[in-house]
Amino acid sequence: MINVNALDAGALRLLDEVARSGSFTAAAELLGYTQSAVSRRVATLERAAGGPLFERLARGVRLTPAGVSLHRHAVAVLDRLERAGEELAAIHGGSGGTLRVGAFATANVDLVPGALRRFAERRPEVELRLVEGLTGRLMELLDAGALDVAVISDYPSGLPVEGGRIVPLRDDRLLVALPRTHPLAGDDTLDLRDLAEESWIEAAQGGQPTLLVTACAAAGFTPRTGLRVAEWTGKFGFVAAGLGVTLVPELAARAVPADLVLRPLRGRTPARRVYAALPRTPLPAALEFVRLLGEWEACSTVSPM
């Protein structure tokens, strides 16, 4: 019976050095062993292999057929181990491996793509993967070890208290999207009370006050929200058709079509907070990506007429 447990990396490396040098003495010098130690270790290896691996010659040694077979596998194993070591060093150094990024949908309009582009320019050897989802789902994936970094928001469900490290990134202001033909489209800023009679295009409520409802309540009115559309592209279409106005996160400003204008609100602007979530022991690549996220600059929030 062959004892494969005795065929560890050290034993395979010894086999390789003896096979290459054709001498126990030369292998001993290369590995820093005594010749007697090499002889003992080879004898142990041969017992584990079930028979002789080397022919002892007058000058040196050479592989037996069994030795040739085992040496072929040893070279393959040692090569894989060397490559594994290089990959691990690259991962721990932030210059290799895979970076798995999760983000909520609006962050994927400009914030995440811009940071990933700059990251790819700096670290082309790192493979990038992206998962889109809501904050709660992204935190589940992060906690399960399926993501290396997640871009999350405290809206609408609040900031998760569990997990690893949470890094604040920015406030994501909500802007008003209007048709270009709207009477207020030419104003640089708007007062929410000026829009009290407007119809608002909003996503379906999830059982708790939205930022729109909260902001309008502070302004002294209840918004008319008869038309409910979940996707941002759909909201833009309804606004462009003159069926109402909507709030747009600043993160999504670049996606607003040309037939709409964006205007910031005066006073206390409704906003959500955007964060990066990391495991307790983050990869260097994930830390660099978070740094690039922090360098993001919003595109102009005032659309020209």
LUMNU-838267 format. One line per field, with one value per residue (C-alpha): residue number from 1; residue in three letters; z, x, y. Coordinates in steps of 0.001 Angstrom, whole numbers, padded with zeros to 6 digits. Example, Ala and Ser with C-alpha at 12.3 -4.5 7.8 and 13.67 -1.06 7.14 Angstrom:
resi <- (1,2)
resn <- (ALA,SER)
zz <- (007800,007140)
xx <- (012300,013670)
yy <- (-004500,-001060)
END
This chain:
resi <- (1,2,3,4,5,6,7,8,9,10,11,12,13,14,15,16,17,18,19,20,21,22,23,24,25,26,27,28,29,30,31,32,33,34,35,36,37,38,39,40,41,42,43,44,45,46,47,48,49,50,51,52,53,54,55,56,57,58,59,60,61,62,63,64,65,66,67,68,69,70,71,72,73,74,75,76,77,78,79,80,81,82,83,84,85,86,87,88,89,90,91,92,93,94,95,96,97,98,99,100,101,102,103,104,105,106,107,108,109,110,111,112,113,114,115,116,117,118,119,120,121,122,123,124,125,126,127,128,129,130,131,132,133,134,135,136,137,138,139,140,141,142,143,144,145,146,147,148,149,150,151,152,153,154,155,156,157,158,159,160,161,162,163,164,165,166,167,168,169,170,171,172,173,174,175,176,177,178,179,180,181,182,183,184,185,186,187,188,189,190,191,192,193,194,195,196,197,198,199,200,201,202,203,204,205,206,207,208,209,210,211,212,213,214,215,216,217,218,219,220,221,222,223,224,225,226,227,228,229,230,231,232,233,234,235,236,237,238,239,240,241,242,243,244,245,246,247,248,249,250,251,252,253,254,255,256,257,258,259,260,261,262,263,264,265,266,267,268,269,270,271,272,273,274,275,276,277,278,279,280,281,282,283,284,285,286,287,288,289,290,291,292,293,294,295,296,297,298,299,300,301,302,303,304,305)
resn <- (MET,ILE,ASN,VAL,ASN,ALA,LEU,ASP,ALA,GLY,ALA,LEU,ARG,LEU,LEU,ASP,GLU,VAL,ALA,ARG,SER,GLY,SER,PHE,THR,ALA,ALA,ALA,GLU,LEU,LEU,GLY,TYR,THR,GLN,SER,ALA,VAL,SER,ARG,ARG,VAL,ALA,THR,LEU,GLU,ARG,ALA,ALA,GLY,GLY,PRO,LEU,PHE,GLU,ARG,LEU,ALA,ARG,GLY,VAL,ARG,LEU,THR,PRO,ALA,GLY,VAL,SER,LEU,HIS,ARG,HIS,ALA,VAL,ALA,VAL,LEU,ASP,ARG,LEU,GLU,ARG,ALA,GLY,GLU,GLU,LEU,ALA,ALA,ILE,HIS,GLY,GLY,SER,GLY,GLY,THR,LEU,ARG,VAL,GLY,ALA,PHE,ALA,THR,ALA,ASN,VAL,ASP,LEU,VAL,PRO,GLY,ALA,LEU,ARG,ARG,PHE,ALA,GLU,ARG,ARG,PRO,GLU,VAL,GLU,LEU,ARG,LEU,VAL,GLU,GLY,LEU,THR,GLY,ARG,LEU,MET,GLU,LEU,LEU,ASP,ALA,GLY,ALA,LEU,ASP,VAL,ALA,VAL,ILE,SER,ASP,TYR,PRO,SER,GLY,LEU,PRO,VAL,GLU,GLY,GLY,ARG,ILE,VAL,PRO,LEU,ARG,ASP,ASP,ARG,LEU,LEU,VAL,ALA,LEU,PRO,ARG,THR,HIS,PRO,LEU,ALA,GLY,ASP,ASP,THR,LEU,ASP,LEU,ARG,ASP,LEU,ALA,GLU,GLU,SER,TRP,ILE,GLU,ALA,ALA,GLN,GLY,GLY,GLN,PRO,THR,LEU,LEU,VAL,THR,ALA,CYS,ALA,ALA,ALA,GLY,PHE,THR,PRO,ARG,THR,GLY,LEU,ARG,VAL,ALA,GLU,TRP,THR,GLY,LYS,PHE,GLY,PHE,VAL,ALA,ALA,GLY,LEU,GLY,VAL,THR,LEU,VAL,PRO,GLU,LEU,ALA,ALA,ARG,ALA,VAL,PRO,ALA,ASP,LEU,VAL,LEU,ARG,PRO,LEU,ARG,GLY,ARG,THR,PRO,ALA,ARG,ARG,VAL,TYR,ALA,ALA,LEU,PRO,ARG,THR,PRO,LEU,PRO,ALA,ALA,LEU,GLU,PHE,VAL,ARG,LEU,LEU,GLY,GLU,TRP,GLU,ALA,CYS,SER,THR,VAL,SER,PRO,MET)
zz <- (000000,-001003,001829,-000021,003243,003321,-000095,001256,-000505,001213,000114,-003464,-003585,-002361,-005037,-007682,-006605,-006490,-009904,-011437,-009925,-010153,-006785,-003118,-002333,-004800,-003631,-000031,-000846,-002721,000073,002989,004315,005122,002695,005365,006012,002292,002174,005138,003699,000300,002013,003864,000597,-001130,001641,001302,-002492,-002169,-003783,-005095,-006783,-007576,-008880,-006879,-009386,-008957,-009508,-008460,-008885,-011572,-011474,-011698,-013811,-010640,-009843,-013314,-012827,-009353,-010429,-013248,-010752,-008271,-010839,-011594,-007893,-007128,-010082,-008878,-005377,-006719,-008765,-005747,-003730,-006421,-006603,-002826,-002727,-005452,-003627,-000320,-002150,-003996,-007450,-008397,-007735,-007995,-006549,-006021,-005790,-004844,-005321,-005335,-008713,-008569,-007546,-010797,-012919,-012343,-008922,-009198,-012946,-012569,-009601,-011318,-014452,-012456,-010451,-013641,-014984,-011833,-011253,-014642,-013224,-010817,-012206,-011480,-010724,-009965,-008191,-008136,-005347,-002468,000600,002750,000192,-000402,003321,003431,000616,002312,005627,003774,002201,-001319,-001731,-000973,-000829,-001059,-001853,000295,001431,004638,002648,002892,005575,007577,007910,008850,012265,011740,009485,009231,008533,007326,005554,004939,001328,000729,001046,-002014,-002434,-004111,-007005,-008784,-012379,-014525,-018201,-020056,-020829,-017136,-015957,-013190,-015400,-015840,-012096,-010743,-007503,-006377,-003189,-002544,-001659,-005231,-006301,-003870,-006667,-008848,-009398,-008196,-009885,-007139,-006503,-004582,-000857,001350,004471,005736,004866,001833,001606,-000606,001874,004781,002934,001758,005259,006537,003797,004927,002327,001272,-002207,-004822,-005743,-007918,-010481,-009041,-011116,-009691,-012255,-012814,-016606,-016331,-014046,-016564,-019290,-017254,-016398,-020017,-020996,-018652,-016267,-013165,-011555,-009564,-007193,-008621,-006551,-007423,-008079,-011019,-012486,-015447,-016537,-016834,-020512,-022347,-022439,-018635,-016351,-012800,-010159,-006558,-003717,-001437,002296,003888,000952,001316,001082,001843,003004,000897,002464,001538,003559,004002,005803,009114,007303,003890,000871,-000113,-003492,-001748,000322,-002815,-004529,-001566,-001764,-005433,-004566,-002240,-005122,-007109,-008138,-009142,-012607,-012830,-010961,-012842,-016350,-018851,-020625)
xx <- (000000,001375,001342,000310,000264,004062,004312,004326,005802,009159,009458,008466,010968,013699,012741,012931,016338,017865,016367,017686,021171,021553,023294,022350,025394,024501,020869,022024,024120,021255,018741,021090,020949,023651,024111,023065,019854,019030,019677,017353,014613,014843,014604,011481,010023,010709,008965,005968,006014,006052,009444,012734,012643,016368,019016,022235,025078,028832,028588,025311,021757,019054,015309,013672,010500,008493,010679,010101,006358,006348,008778,006437,003621,005958,006971,003308,002429,005405,004548,000952,002144,004505,001720,-000588,002026,002338,-001433,-001747,001011,-000769,-004104,-002582,-000670,-003760,-002334,-004098,-007001,-010669,-012504,-016206,-018223,-021874,-023895,-027468,-028900,-028518,-024875,-024294,-025204,-021967,-020361,-019410,-018576,-016287,-014460,-014164,-012744,-010050,-009374,-008983,-006501,-004389,-004851,-005410,-004404,-007372,-010502,-013662,-017100,-020271,-023495,-026470,-029013,-030722,-028706,-030078,-029224,-025760,-025006,-026106,-023678,-020896,-021444,-021467,-018082,-019531,-018560,-015371,-017009,-020572,-021887,-024984,-027439,-029311,-032542,-035185,-034432,-031730,-028087,-027392,-025737,-024162,-021285,-017729,-016485,-018769,-017125,-019225,-018901,-021260,-024745,-026860,-029123,-032488,-033121,-036341,-036727,-039005,-039944,-038064,-041438,-042364,-042887,-040296,-037688,-035837,-035256,-031819,-033278,-036763,-038774,-040621,-043750,-043857,-044530,-047363,-049936,-047828,-048407,-045403,-044101,-042859,-042154,-044653,-044463,-043102,-045105,-042972,-042724,-040579,-038092,-040591,-043459,-041237,-039841,-043279,-044688,-041925,-042901,-046530,-048285,-048982,-047723,-050110,-048673,-051282,-048846,-046336,-043415,-040577,-037773,-035954,-036144,-039912,-040154,-038201,-040626,-043653,-042050,-041065,-044695,-045802,-047599,-045791,-042434,-040138,-037194,-033925,-030862,-027793,-026008,-028367,-028074,-025999,-028791,-031444,-032503,-031967,-035682,-035713,-033999,-032753,-033080,-031830,-034161,-033646,-033484,-033218,-032746,-033951,-030982,-029802,-026356,-024153,-021581,-019058,-019262,-016213,-015440,-013609,-010401,-010717,-008556,-006089,-007859,-011177,-009616,-008198,-011580,-013257,-010676,-011563,-015257,-014487,-012968,-016229,-017565,-021171,-021924,-023632,-026920,-028263,-029232,-028862,-031965)
yy <- (000000,003393,005970,009148,011090,010874,012540,016080,019094,018678,015071,015922,018777,016422,013887,016616,017895,014411,013582,016798,016600,012814,012839,012668,014807,017560,017585,017833,020904,022570,021934,022562,018972,016477,013597,011100,013092,013005,009262,008680,010875,009163,005778,006969,008254,004928,003017,005332,004863,001084,000444,001900,005279,005533,003178,003553,003759,003917,007646,009119,007855,007752,007328,003937,003617,004172,007163,008634,008329,009869,012596,013626,014104,015802,018413,019146,019444,021687,023899,024249,025079,027719,029280,029148,030998,033665,034080,034354,036946,038917,038748,039838,042550,043812,043126,039895,037581,038578,041563,040833,044043,044428,047615,048870,049840,053628,053350,051461,054494,056398,055891,052224,052151,055158,053667,050280,051904,053695,050533,048463,051007,050681,046957,045274,041874,041827,040181,042181,040766,042706,041785,044179,044039,045778,046688,043882,041206,042657,042551,038907,038094,040052,038247,034910,035668,035945,039630,041533,044973,046270,049741,050187,052851,053623,054102,052781,050193,051942,051033,047386,047221,043812,042873,044068,047581,050371,053321,056486,057669,060583,062018,061310,064330,063969,066361,067191,066007,068189,068251,070991,072578,072912,076523,076053,074375,077659,078200,077342,075968,075067,075299,072059,074053,075362,071779,071113,070816,068531,064837,062869,059738,057478,053811,051703,052308,049575,050305,053198,056909,057661,060528,062333,061983,063025,066061,067178,066820,069105,071588,071474,069345,065751,064834,063516,060122,058447,057027,054564,053321,051245,051651,054927,054635,054297,057335,059391,058383,059468,062809,063413,062757,065543,063200,064426,065150,062892,062914,061629,060665,062699,059391,058831,062336,061152,058790,061499,061913,065170,066086,066456,068949,068417,071076,071042,071979,074934,074470,071061,068722,065121,062772,059293,058232,055947,053629,050982,047777,045545,042291,042578,041608,043271,042580,045316,045481,046167,048956,050558,050334,052049,054839,055324,055417,058301,060276,060311,063699,064173,065431,068828,068763,071784,070723,073576,074754)
END
